Amino acid sequence: MIKPHRFRWEVLPNGRFGWKLTCDGELRGTFLFQYFAIRQARKDCNAGAAVSLRSELIIKGRNGQIRAKDSYGGDPSEIAG
């Protein structure tokens, strides 16, 4: 079974100063504060095709470790269990 493509959005440190937003490794923007990068990423993840095709947002801290993960679209409506 072939899995549909999942967009991978990441908020990462941008060198010594600022933050960058990438989607599948492609730079989408740079920001002075992490808050603005996260806000833009959430806005983009909730937009049109990203929701219908599923997307994942990964937020990393200044040390490069994952702080938070969110997924958008394509979640199962019922979980067996």
C-alpha positions in Angstrom: 0.0 0.0 0.0 1.4 3.4 -1.0 1.2 6.1 1.7 0.2 9.6 0.6 2.8 12.3 0.7 3.0 14.1 4.1 4.3 17.7 4.1 7.0 18.1 6.8 7.1 21.6 8.1 10.0 22.5 10.5 10.8 25.5 12.6 14.6 25.4 13.2 17.3 27.7 14.6 18.9 29.8 11.9 22.5 30.0 12.9 23.3 32.2 15.9 20.3 34.5 15.4 16.7 34.0 14.3 14.7 31.1 13.1 13.9 29.5 9.8 10.8 27.8 8.4 11.2 24.9 6.0 8.8 22.6 4.2 10.3 19.3 3.0 13.7 20.8 3.4 13.0 23.9 1.2 13.4 27.3 3.0 10.0 29.1 3.3 11.0 32.0 5.4 13.3 33.5 8.1 12.1 35.1 11.3 13.7 37.0 14.2 11.6 35.4 16.8 10.5 31.7 17.0 6.9 32.8 17.8 6.5 34.3 14.4 8.0 31.3 12.6 5.6 29.0 14.5 2.6 31.2 13.8 3.4 31.2 10.0 4.0 27.5 10.0 0.6 26.8 11.7 -1.1 29.1 9.2 0.5 27.3 6.3 -0.3 23.8 7.7 -3.9 24.8 7.9 -4.1 26.1 4.4 -5.8 24.3 1.5 -3.8 21.5 0.0 -1.6 20.9 3.1 -4.7 19.8 5.1 -6.1 17.5 2.5 -2.7 16.0 1.8 -1.7 15.8 5.5 1.1 17.8 7.0 3.3 17.6 10.1 4.8 20.5 12.0 8.0 19.9 14.0 9.2 22.7 16.3 12.9 22.5 17.4 14.5 24.4 20.2 17.7 26.4 20.0 19.7 23.2 20.9 18.1 21.4 17.9 16.0 19.0 20.0 12.3 18.6 19.2 10.1 20.8 21.4 6.8 19.9 19.9 5.1 18.0 17.1 1.6 18.6 15.5 -0.2 16.9 12.6 -2.8 18.4 10.4 -5.3 16.7 8.2 -5.7 13.0 7.4 -6.1 11.8 11.0 -8.3 8.8 11.4 -11.8 9.5 12.5 -12.0 6.4 14.7 -9.2 4.6 16.5 -9.8 0.9 17.1 -9.0 -0.3 20.6 
